Every structure is written in structure tokens, then in C-alpha cells.
Amino acid sequence: MDTKPLENEAELHIQSVLLKHGFSVAKPTFDTDGADLLIVDSNKTKFTPVLRIQCKGRNISTNGSNISIPQEYVEKNFVVFLYTKLENYKSELFVFFSDDVTGWRITNNEYVLSFNKNTIKKKDFVEKQFHSGHCIQLREILRTCKIKKYTSVIIDSVFLNKAIEKTITTYKEIYPEKEFSKPRLLDVVGNIIKCYDNFKLVDKSINIVYMHNPDVLQQTQTYDNNPSKFTNSDNTSCKLSIEETDGFVNFDILEYLNRIINSENIILVADDFMYEKTLNQYKDKGVDITLVKFKSSDGRQMYTEHMWGDITYPVGLSIGLKEREL
């Protein structure tokens, strides 16, 4: 049975309930470690505590159903809401905090909760039925949870592939005896972080989003078999997400920027005049972004007052050149 319609209904219902109780709720543009919704402490500060909400919707029958959560998702700020419908009629909402979830059965590195229309009437389940008292608990977790500081590296695949092609062509002319091959995306990303991540923070993680339209662009680098999570040379936790779109890459990146602009340090790997107006508006509001783009002699397309770095340098390192050769 297709559960997607019920999942969508569940998410809308849960969002409505949270808003009704005075929470600031955001919808992540892309996957955020299992979050369908975010409860945000403040949308006006640079770093803010966030609760990650996963929304589940299930029809309940005598045969029962279950929900499963990857173990890696479950931290103190992770909350599961379960929206149930009994024989497609009566609906109920349950809430499970991280301590509840870690008490579930573990199967294949996932926490699993099984239930049917009889078990949800038992005391342990009834106590999880959502009520105003749970709002106090949500606010307490939000108040006390540790703020994680993030650097986001957002990559426009159209620009990056153009930069790789241009860099290879340039250095083939300078070093005709050398063989240059397509670099791995992971290598390019690692060198961009090494060269231009100036946010030296403790307890930091780096989120890399590579926005790509496979129907438009032939890759000049490969991301096959790249790990989604890795540790960089500074022992900082990194997560790489390949986000495929059927639209314009720059439009989707602008949407993503708008969501994270007040809460994260940002490195934008792009060079297109379509970004210029928005970037200048951010600068006028006091928001700084590090741009990685072409230098003027290579055909820069956008001009802003944000800090910037030359894309050729990290790409050159990724195709096998030494620092002294660049």
C-alpha cells in the first residue's frame, strides 16, 4: 500500500499542531539527518538550537504496523511524531523523544517500534499521546540542547564542471607533458574546504550540498562510490549530499541559501550573474558569504563585496598539480 498520502497528511497535521502551540517551525529544503520538520529556537541569530522532527503516518489495523529510525539519526534533539488513523477514520498523535526511541527494538542498525490497534490502547502507548505537557518538554530540550556550528559548502555543478574543464585546458597548455584526468568530487570538495574554510570553530561539522541536474550536464568529475560522511584533514566531520534537481540549479541553490542564511557559515561555489542580486542583498543586511569563483581574467560572471577565492587553485590540486605549479 502506498503510504505517501498519509505521510504527507501526517506532516501537515504535525506542523499545524506545533504552530498552534507557538513553536517556530521550518521545513528543511533537503534531508537533515532524518528531519521532516525543524523546530527553531530563533530565526534571528547566527547560531540557534534546533529540534529535528521526523513525521510518521500509519493506518492501524489488527495486523499492525511499525516505524523504523536509523540509529545514526537519534540524538538528544531528535523527536518522532507518529500520526495514526484507525481504519481510516479516527486519528491520534503520539510523540517519542530520543530516550524513548533508543528503548525500541534494534534491527539492522535501526530502532523499530511495532504496534497494532490493541497495543496503542495500552498504558505505555497512551502516555505518548501528544498533549500540552509535551510542549514543555520540547521547549526544555530546545533550551538545553547543544548548539552545533555548521559550515555549509554549496556547489553549483554547472559552474564547477565548467571550472574543471577550464582548469584542465589551461594547464595542458602550460604542462603539455602531463596527463590530467577527471578528479573525484570528494577530492575537489576536500581541497575547496582546505583552501577556503576560514571558520575555525570547535565542535563544528561541514555540510556539503552538490546541486546537479543530470538531464542537463555531463559530469567532468565523478562522485561514484563517494562516502556520504567523512572526516577531513582537520578531523572535522563532513557530510556530502548529491541533490539532483529537474529544474535550474541556480534557482534551487537560491532557495536553499534563503533557508540557512541566518544559521550557518556559508561557502558558495558558483559564478553566475543570477546570484548577484541576492548576494548583494545579503551583504546589505550584514550577512557574509565566502564565494569560490573565477578570477576576472578567467571570465568572472558576478561581482559582489563578499570575500572570495579563486576556484582554479583547489581544482588544480585535485587534478594532480603541486602548490608550486599553480
N, C-alpha and C positions, 0 to 999 in steps of 0.2 A: 504493500500500500504506500502511496506517495504521501509522505508526512510534511512536505514543504508548505502547503497551505496552512496547516496547523502551526508549524514553526513560525511562520510569518504572523499569524494571529497572536501567538504567544508573545512574540517580541513587541508587537504594538500594544498589547494589553499590559505587559510589564512596564513598558516605557510610560504609559498613561498613569499607572499606579504610582510610579516613582515621582513623576512630575506633580501629581496630586498631593503627595506628601512633602513637597518642597525641595526635592533634590534637583541639582543641575545635571542633566543627562545629555550625553553626546553620543553620536553614532560614529564609530571608527570607520574611516574610508576603506581601510584594509585590515586584514587579520592582525589582532593584537593579542597574541598568546591566548586564543580562545574567547576573546571578548566579543559579544554581540552588541553590548552597550557599555558605556563608561559613565560612572558617577564621578563628577569632577568637583573638587573642593572649591576651586576658584578659577574662573577663566580670565582673570586679570593679572595673574602673577606669572613670573618666569618659570618657576617650578611649583607644581601643585600635587598633593596626594590624589590618587585616582583609585577607584574600585573598579575591577573588571567583572562585568556581569555576563554570564552565559545563560541564554534563554532556551529552555526546552519545552516542547509541546507534545503531549501524548494523549491518545484516546485510551481509556481504561476499560478493560473487559475482564471477564473471569479468567481468561487465559493469561492476562497480564502483559506487562511491557517492561522496558528497562531504559536507563540512560547511562552513558559512559563518558568519562572525562580523562584525558591523558594526564598522567601523574605530573608531568613537567609543567602543566598549567597552574597547578594548585599551590598558591602562596597565600599569605595572610589576607591580601587584598582581593582574593578571588571568591566570588559568590555565584551560586547556581540558583536560578529561579525555575521551578517546574510548574507549568500550566497544564492542568489535566481537564479532560472532558469525559464525563461518564456517559457512555453510549450516545455520544454526540449531542448531549443536552446540558446537563449541569456542569459548570466549570468551577474549578478551585485553583488556588495559587499557593505553592509551597516554596519555602526558601531554605537553602542549605549553605552554611558558612564553611570555611576551609576545614575547621576541626570536624565538622560533620562528614564532609566528603572523604577525608583521609581515614574515616572509620568504615567506609564501604569495602566490599569485596574487591580484591585486585586480580585482574585478568589481563594478560598480555600488556603489562605496563599501563593499564587504565583502571581507574576506580569505577566500579559498576554498582548501580542500585537497581534492584528488581522489585516490582510491585504489581498488584492487581487490585480489583475493586473491593476486595476484602481486606487486604493488608493496609490500604490507605485509611481505613477506619480505626486502626489500632493506635494506641496512645503515642508511640514513638513517632508515627507519621502525623497524627493530629497536631502534635506540638510544633510541627514545622509549618503548619498552615499560616500563611502570612497575616500579620496583624500590626497595629501601630507600634507595639513594643519592639518589633524587629527594626523599626526605623531608628530607634535609639541605639541599637547595636550596630547598625550600618554607620551611623554618624560617629560612634566611638571608634570603630575600626578606621574610618576615614581620618579621624583626628590623630590617631596614634600610629598609623602605618608609615613606614619609612619612605621618604621621597626618593625616588630613583632619578638620577640625572641622565638624560639621553643626548646623544648626538645622532642626528638623522642625516644620512647621506642619500640624497635623492638624485637619481641618474636618468637623464633623458637619453634613451637608447639611440634615437636618431642622431643626436649630437655626438655621442660617444663613438658610434661606429664611423661617423664622418671624421672624427679626430684620429681614430686609429688608422684609417685609410690614408689620411693626410700625413701623419707622422711616419708611416712606413714608406710612403712615396718620397718624402723629404730625405730620410736617412739612407734610402737606397742610392740616392744621388751622391750623398756625402761619403758613404761607405759601400761602393759597388761590390767589394769583395765579400761582404757579409750577407748571410741568409737570414731573412726576417720571417717569422711565422705568426699566425694569428695568436694573440695572447688569450689566456683564460680570463673570464670575467673576474674570478676571485683574485687573480694576480693584479689586475688593473685596480680593482677596489682597494686591495691592500696597499698599493702604492699611493693612491689618492689619499687614503687615511694617513699614511706615514708622512706625506708631504704637506697636507693642508689641514689636518685636525689639530687646531690650536687650543681646544678646550680640554685642558689638563685638570681633570676632576677625579676625586676619589669616589669609589662606588658608582662607576659610570658604565653604561653599556652603549653600543653603537648599533643603530638600526639602519640597514641599507635597503633602499627600495629601488629596484631597477624596473622602470616602466617601459613596456615593449608591446608593439603591435606586430604580431608575427605575419599578418597578411600584407604588411607594407614594407617590411625591412628584412633584407638578408643579413644575417649576422656576420660581422668581421671578427668576432671573438666568440668563444664557446662557453656555455655555462653547464654543459652536460656533467652530471655526477658531482657538481659542486655541493659541499655540505651547506645546509641552511644555517647552521650555527657553527661558529669557530672562534678561536682566540687569536688576536693579532699579536704583533711583536712586542707590544707593551703589556701583554697579558690582560687585555680588555676584552670582555665578552662582546661578540658581534653576531648579528643575525642578518642574513641576506634573504630577501624576498623577491622573487621574479613575479611581477604583476603584469599579466597580459591584458590588453585592452583591445576592443574592436573600434575604438574611436581615435581621436587625436591625442597623442602622447602629452603634448604640452597642456592641453585643457585638463587632463586628469591630474597632472602634476600641480597645476594651479589650485585645483580643488583640494588636493592633499596638503599643500602649503597652508591654505586657509585654516585647515583643521588643527595643525600643530604649531602655528606660528607663535603662540604665546607660551608654549610649554617646553620647547626643545631648542637646542643649539642645532643649526642647520647648515649643511654644506650642499649646495645645489650645483650639480654637474650638468650645465646646459649653456647654450648660446643661441638665442632666438629672440628677435625683436618682440615676439608675442609676450615674453615675460617682463619686458622693460617697464611698462606702466605699473603693473602690480608691485614689482620690486621697488620702484621709486616711491610708491605709496607706503610700503612697509618702512622704508628709510625715513620718510617724513614723520612717521609715528614713533621713531626711535628704535625700530627693530633692525638688527644687523644680521646679515646672512653672508657666509663665505661662498663666493662664486668660483667655480673652476670652469674656465672658458678659453677661447682663443685669445692670443695677444693681437694687437691691431694689425701687425704685419701678416698675420695668418687669416685675416678676414673676420674680425670680431663683429657680431651682429647686434649686441646690446650694450648699452652704456649706462652705468649707474654709479653711485658713490659707495657701494658696498665694497668690502675687501675682496680681492680676487687673486687667483693663482692661475698659471699657465697649464693647460691640460697636457701639453706636449711632454712635459717633464715626467709625470707619472706613467704616461703611456710609453714613453721611450724606455723607461726602466723595465716595463712589462714585456717589451719585445726583445729584450736582451742587451740593451746598451748599458754601459757603465756610467756612473755620475760624471766622470771626466770627459765622456764622449758626447754629452748633451750640451 
